[in-house]
Amino acid sequence: MEARDVLKRPVITEKSSAAMAEDKYTFDVDTRANKTQDKNAVEEIFDVKADNVNIINYK
């Protein structure tokens, strides 16, 4: 799975906007991707070093 297929879109909410002040960003990602793929996609697309990745599954 390629990086552009992993990240679907950013999540823009009041809570995620507040987290951006702490350099924390929120994305909808493909459900088939794991933490490693998520981290690699962010690093590849945005040319940054991701320190930590948190996953929340919801429907």
PDB file of N, CA, C and O in Angstrom, chain B, residues numbered from 101:
ATOM      1  N   MET B 101       0.848  -1.169   0.000  1.00  0.00           N
ATOM      2  CA  MET B 101       0.000   0.000   0.000  1.00  0.00           C
ATOM      3  C   MET B 101       0.900   1.239   0.000  1.00  0.00           C
ATOM      4  O   MET B 101       1.828   1.340   0.801  1.00  0.00           O
ATOM      5  N   GLU B 102       0.620   2.168  -0.892  1.00  0.00           N
ATOM      6  CA  GLU B 102       1.423   3.379  -0.995  1.00  0.00           C
ATOM      7  C   GLU B 102       0.980   4.422   0.026  1.00  0.00           C
ATOM      8  O   GLU B 102      -0.140   4.378   0.537  1.00  0.00           O
ATOM      9  N   ALA B 103       1.875   5.354   0.311  1.00  0.00           N
ATOM     10  CA  ALA B 103       1.613   6.373   1.336  1.00  0.00           C
ATOM     11  C   ALA B 103       0.356   7.177   1.029  1.00  0.00           C
ATOM     12  O   ALA B 103      -0.415   7.490   1.936  1.00  0.00           O
ATOM     13  N   ARG B 104       0.144   7.509  -0.227  1.00  0.00           N
ATOM     14  CA  ARG B 104      -1.033   8.315  -0.578  1.00  0.00           C
ATOM     15  C   ARG B 104      -2.327   7.538  -0.413  1.00  0.00           C
ATOM     16  O   ARG B 104      -3.400   8.133  -0.321  1.00  0.00           O
ATOM     17  N   ASP B 105      -2.237   6.207  -0.376  1.00  0.00           N
ATOM     18  CA  ASP B 105      -3.422   5.374  -0.159  1.00  0.00           C
ATOM     19  C   ASP B 105      -3.736   5.206   1.327  1.00  0.00           C
ATOM     20  O   ASP B 105      -4.876   4.916   1.691  1.00  0.00           O
ATOM     21  N   VAL B 106      -2.742   5.384   2.178  1.00  0.00           N
ATOM     22  CA  VAL B 106      -2.922   5.181   3.620  1.00  0.00           C
ATOM     23  C   VAL B 106      -3.670   6.352   4.243  1.00  0.00           C
ATOM     24  O   VAL B 106      -4.671   6.153   4.932  1.00  0.00           O
ATOM     25  N   LEU B 107      -3.194   7.570   4.006  1.00  0.00           N
ATOM     26  CA  LEU B 107      -3.833   8.759   4.582  1.00  0.00           C
ATOM     27  C   LEU B 107      -4.996   9.187   3.695  1.00  0.00           C
ATOM     28  O   LEU B 107      -4.807   9.491   2.517  1.00  0.00           O
ATOM     29  N   LYS B 108      -6.194   9.208   4.263  1.00  0.00           N
ATOM     30  CA  LYS B 108      -7.369   9.604   3.482  1.00  0.00           C
ATOM     31  C   LYS B 108      -7.568  11.111   3.507  1.00  0.00           C
ATOM     32  O   LYS B 108      -7.629  11.748   2.455  1.00  0.00           O
ATOM     33  N   ARG B 109      -7.671  11.690   4.710  1.00  0.00           N
ATOM     34  CA  ARG B 109      -7.919  13.128   4.847  1.00  0.00           C
ATOM     35  C   ARG B 109      -7.620  13.561   6.279  1.00  0.00           C
ATOM     36  O   ARG B 109      -7.659  12.745   7.199  1.00  0.00           O
ATOM     37  N   PRO B 110      -7.322  14.841   6.464  1.00  0.00           N
ATOM     38  CA  PRO B 110      -7.140  15.337   7.829  1.00  0.00           C
ATOM     39  C   PRO B 110      -8.492  15.469   8.524  1.00  0.00           C
ATOM     40  O   PRO B 110      -9.515  15.687   7.876  1.00  0.00           O
ATOM     41  N   VAL B 111      -8.485  15.337   9.825  1.00  0.00           N
ATOM     42  CA  VAL B 111      -9.695  15.526  10.631  1.00  0.00           C
ATOM     43  C   VAL B 111      -9.625  16.927  11.222  1.00  0.00           C
ATOM     44  O   VAL B 111      -8.705  17.249  11.974  1.00  0.00           O
ATOM     45  N   ILE B 112     -10.603  17.752  10.875  1.00  0.00           N
ATOM     46  CA  ILE B 112     -10.625  19.129  11.355  1.00  0.00           C
ATOM     47  C   ILE B 112     -11.809  19.285  12.308  1.00  0.00           C
ATOM     48  O   ILE B 112     -12.957  19.419  11.884  1.00  0.00           O
ATOM     49  N   THR B 113     -11.505  19.264  13.593  1.00  0.00           N
ATOM     50  CA  THR B 113     -12.511  19.471  14.629  1.00  0.00           C
ATOM     51  C   THR B 113     -11.931  20.457  15.636  1.00  0.00           C
ATOM     52  O   THR B 113     -10.759  20.823  15.557  1.00  0.00           O
ATOM     53  N   GLU B 114     -12.747  20.874  16.563  1.00  0.00           N
ATOM     54  CA  GLU B 114     -12.265  21.789  17.595  1.00  0.00           C
ATOM     55  C   GLU B 114     -11.155  21.128  18.418  1.00  0.00           C
ATOM     56  O   GLU B 114     -10.150  21.761  18.742  1.00  0.00           O
ATOM     57  N   LYS B 115     -11.346  19.871  18.746  1.00  0.00           N
ATOM     58  CA  LYS B 115     -10.358  19.145  19.550  1.00  0.00           C
ATOM     59  C   LYS B 115      -9.052  18.943  18.774  1.00  0.00           C
ATOM     60  O   LYS B 115      -7.970  19.131  19.331  1.00  0.00           O
ATOM     61  N   SER B 116      -9.142  18.565  17.504  1.00  0.00           N
ATOM     62  CA  SER B 116      -7.923  18.352  16.724  1.00  0.00           C
ATOM     63  C   SER B 116      -7.216  19.673  16.431  1.00  0.00           C
ATOM     64  O   SER B 116      -5.990  19.708  16.331  1.00  0.00           O
ATOM     65  N   SER B 117      -7.969  20.745  16.295  1.00  0.00           N
ATOM     66  CA  SER B 117      -7.359  22.064  16.085  1.00  0.00           C
ATOM     67  C   SER B 117      -6.569  22.497  17.313  1.00  0.00           C
ATOM     68  O   SER B 117      -5.500  23.093  17.182  1.00  0.00           O
ATOM     69  N   ALA B 118      -7.078  22.208  18.490  1.00  0.00           N
ATOM     70  CA  ALA B 118      -6.352  22.521  19.724  1.00  0.00           C
ATOM     71  C   ALA B 118      -5.078  21.684  19.831  1.00  0.00           C
ATOM     72  O   ALA B 118      -4.059  22.167  20.326  1.00  0.00           O
ATOM     73  N   ALA B 119      -5.130  20.446  19.376  1.00  0.00           N
ATOM     74  CA  ALA B 119      -3.959  19.566  19.424  1.00  0.00           C
ATOM     75  C   ALA B 119      -2.867  20.032  18.464  1.00  0.00           C
ATOM     76  O   ALA B 119      -1.687  19.775  18.700  1.00  0.00           O
ATOM     77  N   MET B 120      -3.250  20.713  17.389  1.00  0.00           N
ATOM     78  CA  MET B 120      -2.262  21.218  16.433  1.00  0.00           C
ATOM     79  C   MET B 120      -1.302  22.206  17.085  1.00  0.00           C
ATOM     80  O   MET B 120      -0.156  22.328  16.653  1.00  0.00           O
ATOM     81  N   ALA B 121      -1.749  22.906  18.105  1.00  0.00           N
ATOM     82  CA  ALA B 121      -0.873  23.831  18.824  1.00  0.00           C
ATOM     83  C   ALA B 121       0.264  23.082  19.510  1.00  0.00           C
ATOM     84  O   ALA B 121       1.322  23.655  19.772  1.00  0.00           O
ATOM     85  N   GLU B 122       0.047  21.807  19.800  1.00  0.00           N
ATOM     86  CA  GLU B 122       1.066  20.955  20.419  1.00  0.00           C
ATOM     87  C   GLU B 122       1.765  20.081  19.377  1.00  0.00           C
ATOM     88  O   GLU B 122       2.412  19.095  19.730  1.00  0.00           O
ATOM     89  N   ASP B 123       1.638  20.436  18.098  1.00  0.00           N
ATOM     90  CA  ASP B 123       2.223  19.682  16.980  1.00  0.00           C
ATOM     91  C   ASP B 123       1.717  18.247  16.919  1.00  0.00           C
ATOM     92  O   ASP B 123       2.479  17.325  16.627  1.00  0.00           O
ATOM     93  N   LYS B 124       0.435  18.060  17.195  1.00  0.00           N
ATOM     94  CA  LYS B 124      -0.222  16.761  17.073  1.00  0.00           C
ATOM     95  C   LYS B 124      -1.270  16.888  15.981  1.00  0.00           C
ATOM     96  O   LYS B 124      -2.074  17.820  15.994  1.00  0.00           O
ATOM     97  N   TYR B 125      -1.267  15.961  15.041  1.00  0.00           N
ATOM     98  CA  TYR B 125      -2.153  16.048  13.891  1.00  0.00           C
ATOM     99  C   TYR B 125      -3.017  14.800  13.798  1.00  0.00           C
ATOM    100  O   TYR B 125      -2.604  13.714  14.207  1.00  0.00           O
ATOM    101  N   THR B 126      -4.213  14.962  13.260  1.00  0.00           N
ATOM    102  CA  THR B 126      -5.206  13.899  13.224  1.00  0.00           C
ATOM    103  C   THR B 126      -5.603  13.626  11.781  1.00  0.00           C
ATOM    104  O   THR B 126      -5.903  14.551  11.026  1.00  0.00           O
ATOM    105  N   PHE B 127      -5.605  12.339  11.399  1.00  0.00           N
ATOM    106  CA  PHE B 127      -5.963  11.940  10.041  1.00  0.00           C
ATOM    107  C   PHE B 127      -6.906  10.751  10.072  1.00  0.00           C
ATOM    108  O   PHE B 127      -6.837   9.913  10.971  1.00  0.00           O
ATOM    109  N   ASP B 128      -7.794  10.684   9.075  1.00  0.00           N
ATOM    110  CA  ASP B 128      -8.513   9.450   8.789  1.00  0.00           C
ATOM    111  C   ASP B 128      -7.562   8.614   7.951  1.00  0.00           C
ATOM    112  O   ASP B 128      -6.967   9.114   6.997  1.00  0.00           O
ATOM    113  N   VAL B 129      -7.418   7.348   8.300  1.00  0.00           N
ATOM    114  CA  VAL B 129      -6.516   6.473   7.557  1.00  0.00           C
ATOM    115  C   VAL B 129      -7.259   5.222   7.113  1.00  0.00           C
ATOM    116  O   VAL B 129      -8.331   4.902   7.627  1.00  0.00           O
ATOM    117  N   ASP B 130      -6.676   4.528   6.158  1.00  0.00           N
ATOM    118  CA  ASP B 130      -7.247   3.285   5.663  1.00  0.00           C
ATOM    119  C   ASP B 130      -7.265   2.258   6.788  1.00  0.00           C
ATOM    120  O   ASP B 130      -6.284   2.121   7.518  1.00  0.00           O
ATOM    121  N   THR B 131      -8.363   1.543   6.932  1.00  0.00           N
ATOM    122  CA  THR B 131      -8.499   0.574   8.025  1.00  0.00           C
ATOM    123  C   THR B 131      -7.567  -0.621   7.864  1.00  0.00           C
ATOM    124  O   THR B 131      -7.305  -1.330   8.835  1.00  0.00           O
ATOM    125  N   ARG B 132      -7.068  -0.856   6.664  1.00  0.00           N
ATOM    126  CA  ARG B 132      -6.156  -1.984   6.435  1.00  0.00           C
ATOM    127  C   ARG B 132      -4.715  -1.653   6.801  1.00  0.00           C
ATOM    128  O   ARG B 132      -3.871  -2.548   6.850  1.00  0.00           O
ATOM    129  N   ALA B 133      -4.421  -0.377   7.058  1.00  0.00           N
ATOM    130  CA  ALA B 133      -3.058   0.045   7.385  1.00  0.00           C
ATOM    131  C   ALA B 133      -2.780  -0.155   8.874  1.00  0.00           C
ATOM    132  O   ALA B 133      -3.672  -0.025   9.713  1.00  0.00           O
ATOM    133  N   ASN B 134      -1.524  -0.476   9.179  1.00  0.00           N
ATOM    134  CA  ASN B 134      -1.135  -0.617  10.582  1.00  0.00           C
ATOM    135  C   ASN B 134      -0.341   0.619  11.024  1.00  0.00           C
ATOM    136  O   ASN B 134      -0.135   1.543  10.237  1.00  0.00           O
ATOM    137  N   LYS B 135       0.099   0.630  12.275  1.00  0.00           N
ATOM    138  CA  LYS B 135       0.801   1.795  12.827  1.00  0.00           C
ATOM    139  C   LYS B 135       2.058   2.141  12.033  1.00  0.00           C
ATOM    140  O   LYS B 135       2.330   3.313  11.772  1.00  0.00           O
ATOM    141  N   THR B 136       2.811   1.132  11.656  1.00  0.00           N
ATOM    142  CA  THR B 136       4.051   1.360  10.921  1.00  0.00           C
ATOM    143  C   THR B 136       3.770   2.013   9.575  1.00  0.00           C
ATOM    144  O   THR B 136       4.470   2.945   9.178  1.00  0.00           O
ATOM    145  N   GLN B 137       2.758   1.534   8.876  1.00  0.00           N
ATOM    146  CA  GLN B 137       2.397   2.120   7.587  1.00  0.00           C
ATOM    147  C   GLN B 137       1.893   3.549   7.760  1.00  0.00           C
ATOM    148  O   GLN B 137       2.192   4.414   6.937  1.00  0.00           O
ATOM    149  N   ASP B 138       1.134   3.802   8.819  1.00  0.00           N
ATOM    150  CA  ASP B 138       0.650   5.154   9.095  1.00  0.00           C
ATOM    151  C   ASP B 138       1.824   6.103   9.321  1.00  0.00           C
ATOM    152  O   ASP B 138       1.873   7.192   8.748  1.00  0.00           O
ATOM    153  N   LYS B 139       2.756   5.686  10.153  1.00  0.00           N
ATOM    154  CA  LYS B 139       3.922   6.515  10.469  1.00  0.00           C
ATOM    155  C   LYS B 139       4.758   6.778   9.218  1.00  0.00           C
ATOM    156  O   LYS B 139       5.165   7.913   8.970  1.00  0.00           O
ATOM    157  N   ASN B 140       5.012   5.740   8.437  1.00  0.00           N
ATOM    158  CA  ASN B 140       5.804   5.900   7.220  1.00  0.00           C
ATOM    159  C   ASN B 140       5.114   6.820   6.221  1.00  0.00           C
ATOM    160  O   ASN B 140       5.780   7.598   5.538  1.00  0.00           O
ATOM    161  N   ALA B 141       3.789   6.743   6.127  1.00  0.00           N
ATOM    162  CA  ALA B 141       3.040   7.601   5.204  1.00  0.00           C
ATOM    163  C   ALA B 141       3.161   9.067   5.600  1.00  0.00           C
ATOM    164  O   ALA B 141       3.383   9.921   4.742  1.00  0.00           O
ATOM    165  N   VAL B 142       3.020   9.366   6.879  1.00  0.00           N
ATOM    166  CA  VAL B 142       3.145  10.750   7.353  1.00  0.00           C
ATOM    167  C   VAL B 142       4.554  11.262   7.089  1.00  0.00           C
ATOM    168  O   VAL B 142       4.727  12.385   6.615  1.00  0.00           O
ATOM    169  N   GLU B 143       5.555  10.455   7.387  1.00  0.00           N
ATOM    170  CA  GLU B 143       6.941  10.873   7.189  1.00  0.00           C
ATOM    171  C   GLU B 143       7.250  11.095   5.714  1.00  0.00           C
ATOM    172  O   GLU B 143       7.963  12.037   5.367  1.00  0.00           O
ATOM    173  N   GLU B 144       6.723  10.241   4.846  1.00  0.00           N
ATOM    174  CA  GLU B 144       6.988  10.359   3.416  1.00  0.00           C
ATOM    175  C   GLU B 144       6.261  11.558   2.797  1.00  0.00           C
ATOM    176  O   GLU B 144       6.860  12.317   2.035  1.00  0.00           O
ATOM    177  N   ILE B 145       5.000  11.728   3.113  1.00  0.00           N
ATOM    178  CA  ILE B 145       4.200  12.786   2.491  1.00  0.00           C
ATOM    179  C   ILE B 145       4.599  14.171   2.987  1.00  0.00           C
ATOM    180  O   ILE B 145       4.718  15.101   2.189  1.00  0.00           O
ATOM    181  N   PHE B 146       4.807  14.321   4.291  1.00  0.00           N
ATOM    182  CA  PHE B 146       5.063  15.636   4.872  1.00  0.00           C
ATOM    183  C   PHE B 146       6.534  15.911   5.146  1.00  0.00           C
ATOM    184  O   PHE B 146       6.880  16.998   5.609  1.00  0.00           O
ATOM    185  N   ASP B 147       7.412  14.939   4.867  1.00  0.00           N
ATOM    186  CA  ASP B 147       8.856  15.092   5.045  1.00  0.00           C
ATOM    187  C   ASP B 147       9.191  15.559   6.464  1.00  0.00           C
ATOM    188  O   ASP B 147       9.903  16.544   6.663  1.00  0.00           O
ATOM    189  N   VAL B 148       8.657  14.821   7.444  1.00  0.00           N
ATOM    190  CA  VAL B 148       8.894  15.088   8.864  1.00  0.00           C
ATOM    191  C   VAL B 148       9.260  13.779   9.553  1.00  0.00           C
ATOM    192  O   VAL B 148       9.132  12.705   8.965  1.00  0.00           O
ATOM    193  N   LYS B 149       9.712  13.869  10.793  1.00  0.00           N
ATOM    194  CA  LYS B 149       9.996  12.692  11.611  1.00  0.00           C
ATOM    195  C   LYS B 149       8.879  12.559  12.633  1.00  0.00           C
ATOM    196  O   LYS B 149       8.735  13.413  13.507  1.00  0.00           O
ATOM    197  N   ALA B 150       8.089  11.498  12.533  1.00  0.00           N
ATOM    198  CA  ALA B 150       6.991  11.265  13.475  1.00  0.00           C
ATOM    199  C   ALA B 150       7.541  10.561  14.711  1.00  0.00           C
ATOM    200  O   ALA B 150       8.152   9.498  14.602  1.00  0.00           O
ATOM    201  N   ASP B 151       7.329  11.145  15.872  1.00  0.00           N
ATOM    202  CA  ASP B 151       7.805  10.560  17.123  1.00  0.00           C
ATOM    203  C   ASP B 151       6.891   9.445  17.606  1.00  0.00           C
ATOM    204  O   ASP B 151       7.355   8.430  18.126  1.00  0.00           O
ATOM    205  N   ASN B 152       5.588   9.641  17.432  1.00  0.00           N
ATOM    206  CA  ASN B 152       4.624   8.734  18.040  1.00  0.00           C
ATOM    207  C   ASN B 152       3.383   8.664  17.158  1.00  0.00           C
ATOM    208  O   ASN B 152       3.000   9.650  16.528  1.00  0.00           O
ATOM    209  N   VAL B 153       2.760   7.491  17.121  1.00  0.00           N
ATOM    210  CA  VAL B 153       1.514   7.308  16.378  1.00  0.00           C
ATOM    211  C   VAL B 153       0.509   6.641  17.305  1.00  0.00           C
ATOM    212  O   VAL B 153       0.794   5.599  17.894  1.00  0.00           O
ATOM    213  N   ASN B 154      -0.661   7.245  17.429  1.00  0.00           N
ATOM    214  CA  ASN B 154      -1.753   6.666  18.218  1.00  0.00           C
ATOM    215  C   ASN B 154      -2.886   6.301  17.277  1.00  0.00           C
ATOM    216  O   ASN B 154      -3.203   7.052  16.354  1.00  0.00           O
ATOM    217  N   ILE B 155      -3.494   5.149  17.510  1.00  0.00           N
ATOM    218  CA  ILE B 155      -4.577   4.660  16.664  1.00  0.00           C
ATOM    219  C   ILE B 155      -5.845   4.545  17.496  1.00  0.00           C
ATOM    220  O   ILE B 155      -5.825   4.020  18.609  1.00  0.00           O
ATOM    221  N   ILE B 156      -6.951   5.042  16.945  1.00  0.00           N
ATOM    222  CA  ILE B 156      -8.268   4.868  17.558  1.00  0.00           C
ATOM    223  C   ILE B 156      -9.183   4.286  16.493  1.00  0.00           C
ATOM    224  O   ILE B 156      -9.377   4.896  15.442  1.00  0.00           O
ATOM    225  N   ASN B 157      -9.744   3.118  16.754  1.00  0.00           N
ATOM    226  CA  ASN B 157     -10.688   2.503  15.830  1.00  0.00           C
ATOM    227  C   ASN B 157     -12.099   2.843  16.262  1.00  0.00           C
ATOM    228  O   ASN B 157     -12.459   2.687  17.429  1.00  0.00           O
ATOM    229  N   TYR B 158     -12.894   3.308  15.315  1.00  0.00           N
ATOM    230  CA  TYR B 158     -14.293   3.608  15.616  1.00  0.00           C
ATOM    231  C   TYR B 158     -15.128   3.417  14.359  1.00  0.00           C
ATOM    232  O   TYR B 158     -14.605   3.376  13.245  1.00  0.00           O
ATOM    233  N   LYS B 159     -16.436   3.302  14.559  1.00  0.00           N
ATOM    234  CA  LYS B 159     -17.351   3.131  13.425  1.00  0.00           C
ATOM    235  C   LYS B 159     -18.322   4.263  13.364  1.00  0.00           C
ATOM    236  O   LYS B 159     -19.174   4.298  12.476  1.00  0.00           O
TER     237      LYS B 159
END
